[in-house]
Structure formats: C-alpha cells, structure tokens
Amino acid sequence: MDFTLSRTAQDFCARIRQFVATELIPLEADPQTYDAHENLDPTRLQVLRTKARAQGLWCLQMPRERGGQGLSMADMAACYEEMNRSIFGPVVFNSAAPDDGNMMVLNKIATPAQKDRWLQPIIDGAVRSSFAMTEPAPGSGSDPAMMLTSATREGDQWRIQGTKHFITGAGVAEHFILIARTSDDARKGLTAFLFHRDDPGWEVVRRIPIMGPEEHGGHCELRFDGLRIPDENRLMGIGDGLKVTQIRLGPARLTHCMRWLGLARRSLEIAGDYVTQRQAFGQALADHEGVQWMLGEAALQIRTGRLLTMHAAWKLDQGDFARAEVSMAKVAVADALHKAVDTAIQLCGAHGYSRDTPLEWIYRYARQARLVDGASEVHKMVLAQRLLHDDGFWRWGPDHDRP
C-alpha cells in the first residue's frame, strides 16, 4: 500500500483544516456556542453547515450523485482527522455519528426507493437519524444473539415490542434503523427495519444522563409497544439483521477512529503550545526531559493508531471486511486518545483541568471510546479468536475476509 494521499484528499484536507481553524476552533472558547448538553448550539450549527456546504465540504462519504463528495475510505481517514481537530467539526460537515454510519450502510444496502425516502434527507441535512440496537440487560449489548426486542409479522406489517437503551442521537432523530428478533435462529434470527419518529406505538422514555459531553440527541431509552412497520421498510431480507449490523459497524467503528485521531492531535497541540511557553526551573517546560518523554509516548501512540486506521481503510477500499484490522484500530486509537488528552492535561496542569481549554471536554468524551461500538475487551477477544483459528492471520495483502 502507498501512504501518499491522493491529490483529491490533499485538497480536501487543506480546505477542511482552514475551515476548522477559522470557523470552528475560535467558537470553542465562547460559552454562547454551546447548547445545554455541551454541544454546538443548533442555530449556530445550521449557519456553519450552510458555510461548509457552500465550500464543497459536505458529506465526504456519500456519492456525488447524492450530494456528497465520493471520497474513498483512505481519503476519508485523513479528512475526518482534520475535521475533529475541533470538537464541533464532524457534525458541521455531516460526518458525525450516528448519521455517518447510517448513511454509509443505507447507501450500500437500501433499495432505490428506500434511499430516496430514508437516506437522501439525512444527506441533505433535513433530518437526523439513529441506530436502535443495544438493549438493557438481559438483552443484547456486545452479543446480538441476546436480543429480546421482537418483530412479529402480521400480514404486510411487523409489530415491534421491546426496549432499547443508550441509543445515540434518538432525542432528535427522525429516521431510525431498528434491529429486532424475527426468529430463534442463531444466525438468521434478526431483521433490520426503518421507521419514522412520527410512527405511533413507540416512545423515547428518557434521555439517559451520561458523563458527557453528548452527541446531538443524546443517548436515549426507547420503548416499543405495538409499533407497526410496513414490510416495504424492511432492510435486506428477513433474517439478515446480523449482516446489516456487520456491514454498518465495521466502517462506522473505523470512522470513530479517524475522528478520535483528530481530537488526540488537538490535545497534543494544546499541550505543545503550553509547554513551549511556560517556564519552570529556569527553562521552558518543553526543554525538560520528562516532558519530552510524555509527549513522545503520546505521539507514538497516535502515529501507531493512524497507521492501523489507514491500513484498515485501505483494506475496506479493496473490498475486504477488514474485521481484524478495524478491531486493532479501534482498540489502539481509543487508548491513544485517552493517553493524549490525559498527557495534555497533566502537562498543562490547572490550565488543562480548567475550562479555559477544551481538554476537559475531550477527556470526558474520550472515556467512552473504549466502550462504544464494542468494548476494547470484546475486540481483543475477536482478535484472539482470529489468531487461534485463522492460519492467514499474519498474511500480508488480501485474504479471504471479503463480503
């Protein structure tokens, strides 16, 4: 593989970097920028989204014929990293979770009619979306086989019963992808459906308080009590729900990594500026060997995460599922983000712990990285199973792990 960015990616990175530096980072210090959940105020968000769209920086992950920019996963890796050098970046460019992953999976598997109805409004920024899969115990978390929410067929409709929780973005979403049980088959027991916020028979029970800060729409508990979904709003075949989740979660996990690398870089940039200027014991902090070790260790982890992320992106571009590579990147980048921001706060001292910088925001946000889209321990377990049972684990180049 060649790590040279395409000319297209270089152009997009430069323009995104400029937009982030001039339009977004200055807003982070203004308390009026934030909503009640420590995210970008919706009114200001719309203004910035209009600017991003006007500059051709909208929906990098979507095809041009649908209003996106048609970038490859490898090109997205570099651009998403640049976006999330600001805590507000991804949502402004319509590349934030969960819309990002939902758009990608709908673009891959939805029918033309479903794309027009359910995908295009998300691309256009007219609606937000959510992916309803996780359930409270004893339902499914990392193990989809434990799913309890049921979908029972009644003629040309499906009746939904059950509960979901920690559903990202559900508080403001209008379009939902729902995974529910349609049979007891171990591999073909789940099915994916689409429904709209205004459909009767379900409710948002609560917006679950979290350590925060939150994505737009929070993390919600949903209750389904007779929601009826027409069969035409089923995604793929009956029993293909697990396949839908696999198609969605691989790229979505990797785009998390891309964005987290931006936050990790920003953390070290803030720390670097501080230790270069701050004097102690007769010299700048940056000249102390211990400080250099801390910065070097954090930079090493970020660079390792970048390489793993880019390798996984390259494999996805080759048509590979890249399961092992995505899991490796997910674990490594989640750790790198926490290491970077923790190091930055330590080096900046009280300045970093205060709200005079976004470091404390990033620190609280970073803690979820080792949990979302599969806990780090689950990904390590998957890697161990591949290591023990796949004789191609160490193979260079393409392997049989393809759709």
Beta strands, then each sheet from edge to edge (+ up, - down):
strand 1: 129-132
strand 2: 150-154
strand 3: 157-168
strand 4: 175-181
strand 5: 190-196
strand 6: 202-207
strand 7: 219-230
strand 8: 234-235
strand 9: 279-280
strand 10: 283-284
sheet 1: 1+ 4+ 5- 8+
sheet 2: 2+ 3- 7+ 6-
sheet 3: 9+ 10-
end
